[in-house]
């Protein structure tokens, strides 16, 4: 059995999360709320919410934990060509392509919530959106956005605490748009001293980008050191190819 959290209850230690043998590996607790304070407490302790419509709020701490060390981020040859094309468009100010941060945070979340091929529903409910928009207003949640001819076509969002970044979701409406938004986000984070991005759960797609699982104990140790650093303030895209 997992504990039910009332409004003022602290999270249990992550070591008490269920294991594969229990049938729900990583499930830690249920209940509480998605207030900014509760979400920040969760992320600082290596915990994240994940639940479907109609379920109570469920809190998870997976072991192993999927992470992306920014030094290991992989950009394919074809993606690099696309990034250079967009970089030239931005430098020439032809108005076609733009990369923006935090221009349309809620719109990015709602785009990530749209049904995808082969998927029946989404965990990004109105309740989740409201919680993260609250974090965004306080400067803890951010979006990286790709715009084409003034239309949002791709993006990624997550939570930033100190020098720790927790990736949440991405979307693309044109080929490679999510990867392009992520590339600019990773580049920005690398330039601001962030070494690790939390990816939460292991997927083959994340693995192709360079992410890999590590033990939860190592993840918690690394995040506590990173999250204790000063908050990043100047959220503006940085050119990927400054000399071209």
N, C-alpha and C positions, 0 to 999 in steps of 0.2 A: 504493500500500500504506500502511496505517496502522500505527503502531508497537504492539507488544505490551508492556504494562507489567508488570514484575515488582513484587514487594511494595514495594521501596524506590526504584523509578524515579520521577523527577519527571514531571509532565505536560509534553508538548511545548507550544511556544508556540501559542496559538489561531490564529495566522495560517496555520498549516500544516493546518488542518482542510480536509476535502474540499469541493469546490464542486459546483454543480449539474451541471457538465460531467462530474464523476466519478460521478454517479448517487446519491450519498448526501451531500447538502449538509449540512455542519456536523459530520460524523463526524470525530473527532479521534484517538481511540486505543481500545484494547481491553485487557482484563485488569485486574490489580491486585485490589482488594477494596473492600468498602463499609464499612470501619471509619469511626468518627467522624472520625478524623484525615484520612483520605483524602477523605471527603465535604467536610469544611471546606476543605481545600486546593483541591478542585475548585470549590466555590462562590466562594471568594475570587478565583478566576481566570476566572470567567465560564464554567465548565464544569459540565455536569450529566450524570448517568447516565440512560440510557434503552435498554432492551432487553427482549426477550420471553423467556418460558420456553424453556429449551433453548439460548439464545444465551449467548456469553460476555458479561461486563460490557462495555457499549459507552459511551464518553464522547463528549459532543457540545458544540459551541460554534457555534451557528447565527449566520448573518449574511445578512440583518438579524436583529435580536433583537426579539421582541415584548415590549413593556413597558407597564405601566399607571402613568402619573403620577397620583398620588392626587388631584390637583386636577382631573383630567379624568374622574374616575369618574362614570358616568352612572347616575342612579336614575330610572326611568320614573315617570310619574304613578301608575300602578297599583301599582308596587312601593312607592312612598312611602306610599300609603294602607295597604298591608299592614304596613309598618314602624311606622306610627303605631298601628295596631291592636295589634300585639305590644307596643309601648312602653306602651300603656295597661294591657295585661294584666300586664306586669311591675310597673308602678307600683301597680296595685291588688292585686298579690300574690294573684291568683285561682288561681295554681298551674297554669294551662294552658300558657302559653308561658314558656320560659326561654332566655336566651342565656348560654352558658358558654364559657370558654376552658380548654383543657387538662384537661378533666374526663375525656375518653375518647379520648385521642389515637390509640391503636392501633385502637380501634373505628372511628374516622373513616377511618383508612387502609384498613381492611378493607372498609368500606362503599364507598369510592372504587374498590376493586378489583373489586367485583361487576360482572358482565357488564351491558352496557347495550344497549338496542334497536339492532340493526343492527351490533353489534360482536361479534366472535368471541371475543376474549380480553382480557387485561389485561397491562400492563407492571408493575403493582404486585404483584410476586411476594412470597412469604414472605421471600426474600433481601432485597428492597427494604424490606419492612416492618421486618425486624430492624435494618437499617442506620439507618433514620430513627427508630425507637424508641430506638436508642442515642443519636442526636443529641438527641432529646426529653429523655432522662434527664439530659443535660448542659446543658439549657436553651437549645438552639439550634433546636429544631423545636417548632412550636406548632400548635394547632388552635382554630378558631372553630366553635362547635357550636350548633345550634338544636334545642331539646327541646320536645315537645308531650305534655302529660299524662305526663311522666316518661319518654318514649321519644325516643331520638335520631332525628330526621327529616331532618337536613341538616347539612352542615359543609364546611369547607375547611381545608387544612393547608399548611404550608410551612416554610421555613428562615429564621431571623432571625440575621443577623450584623451587629453594630454597628447602624447605622441603614439597613441594606439588608434587604429582604424578598424572598424567592424563593418565588413561589407554585408549588405542585405539583399539586394536584387538588382537585375539589369533588364533592359528591354531593347528591342531593335525593330524598326519599321522599314528599314532599308538594310541591305547586306552589310554586315560588320559594324553596324552603328553602335551596338553595345560594347564591342571590343575597342572601338575608337574612343568612346567616352571613358572606358576603363583605362586605356593607355594614358590619356591625359591626367586622370586621377592618380594613377600609380606614379607618373612622372612628378606630379605636384607633391605627393607624399614623400617620395624619395628626396626631393629637394628641401623638404622641411624636417628631415631627420627621422621619418617613420620607417621602420625596418620590417614590420610585419602587419599583414592584413588578415583579420579573422574571416574565414569563409564558412565556418560553422560545420557544414556537412559535406562529406566526400561525394564528388560527382566526377564522371569522366570528362565533362566539359571543363571544369576547373583544373583538372590535371593537365589538360592540353595547354593551359595558360601558365603552368609552372607551379601550381599549388600542390601541396603534399600533406599527408596527415602526420601529426606529431602527438606524443603522449599528452593527455590533459594536464598532468602535473607540470610538464615543461611549458605548456601554453600559459597556465595560470602564473607561473613564475615570471615569464617574459611580459605578460600583459600588466602585471602589477608594477613592474619597473617602468614600462612605457607609459601607462596611464597616469603615473605620478608626475610626468613632465608638464611643462607649461602648455596651455591651450594654444592651438594654431589659430591665428586671427585673420590673416590676409588670404582669403579664399578667392584666388584669381588664377585662371589657367596660365601655365608657363609654356612657352614655345618648345616644341620637341626638337626642332632643328634650328637652333639660334644662328648658325653660321651659313644658312642656305637661303 
